[in-house]
């Protein structure tokens, strides 16, 4: 029990000041899942899907909140 509370607190501290998820990130993750299901070991489609996943993770961990909000507004 103590370990769960400790890890949850560490996660909250790590994510403090970071952007998190928004509609664009959710769309990118859905596209990643669709591309990974459709790729069937096709290297180009797999790389595009992996790039979308990396970009979504980068956006969710970013501390530049104003730029991420602007990207989401454009979306």
N, C-alpha and C positions, 0 to 999 in steps of 0.2 A: 504494500500500500504506500509506504513512504517513498519507494523508488518511483512509482507512477506519478505521485504529486511532484516530486523533484524534477522528473523529466518533463512534465507538463510546464512547470515554471521555467525551465531552461528553454523550452521551445517558445514560450511567450516572450521571453527576453530576447531571443534570437530574432524573432519576427517583428519586434517593436521597431517602428520607423520604416518598415519595408512595405512595398505596395500591396502584395497579396494578389488575389484573383479578381477578375472582372469579366465582362461579357466577351471581350476579345480573347482572353486566355482560355475561356471555356470553349470558344469556337476553335481555337488552335488545337486544343487537346482532342476535340471531337474529330477534327480533320486528321490528326495523327492516328487516332484509332482506326478511322476508315481507311486511310492509306496503308496502315500496317496489315489490315485484314485483306486488302486488295492486292498487296504487293506480290505475294507468293514468291518471294526470293528475287524479285526484280530489283536490281541494285539501285537504279536511279530513283524509283519510287520510294524505296526504303530510305535512301539518303535524304530525300525531300521530307519524308515523315519524321525522321530523326532530327532534322534541322528545325522543324516546327516545334517538336518537343523541347529542344534546347532553348529556342527563343521564348517559349511559354514559361519555362523555368527561370530564364534570365529576367523576364518581365516581372514575375511574381516575387523575385528576390531583390529587385532593384530598390534603391533608396531615392531615386530621382522621381518622386511622386508626381510632380507637375508634368514632366514629359510623358509618363505613362498615362496620366489622365487625358492629355492632349491626343495621344494615340488612340485611346478608347473613344474619345469624342469623334475622331475622324472615322472610326469604324462604324 
